[in-house]
Amino acid sequence: MTATATIEADPNLPIIRTTRDFQATPAQLMRAHLDPELYARWVGPNDVTTVLDEWDARTGGSWRMRNVRGDEEYRFHGSFHDVTDDRIVQTFTWDAMPESVSLETLWFEDLGDGRTRLHAQSLVDSFEGRDGWLESGMEVGVNDGYAKLDELLEAGRI
């Protein structure tokens, strides 16, 4: 199944909404987002390696990761505010811009027949910040990552 994420800016709020369909169950997608070994294998652009330095995927837990591309390294961190069977609420901060924190909410809609729609919403502190995220090339990382996730699902690794 080939799919592309839909990424939209809310015209009235500094929110980015992302949706993407998968040939997977909600439980499989939740595991892919919470299991550190799985998450590091699929998240991000194809030309980076993700290293999880800290990963405590539970309500009240925190995380810290690096994306490595050759000699370049990009660091990110956040906190898991709420982790349930079908929803993850967390913060996301790029260490180079610590004043720009995003509140991320992710949930899964069971479409039946082993298909699930992922919904993600990222709330930032300003329209300028939201537009900066959109102009950063985030769609490459989102779509590359979800394509890798498709491959793991198709191979039966989740």
Salt bridges, closest charged atoms under 4 A:
ASP10 OD2 - ARG17 NH1 2.53
ASP21 OD2 - ARG115 NH2 3.68
ASP21 OD1 - ARG117 NE 2.62
ASP47 OD2 - ARG69 NE 2.92
ASP53 OD2 - ARG66 NE 2.82
ASP56 OD1 - ARG58 NE 3.04
GLU72 OE1 - ARG69 NH1 3.43
GLU73 OE1 - ARG66 NH1 3.26
GLU73 OE2 - ARG75 NH2 2.73
ASP82 OD2 - ARG87 NH2 2.70
ASP95 OD2 - ARG64 NH1 3.40
ASP95 OD1 - HIS77 ND1 2.54
GLU109 OE1 - HIS119 NE2 2.79
ASP131 OD1 - ARG130 NH2 2.90
ASP150 OD2 - ARG20 NH2 2.73
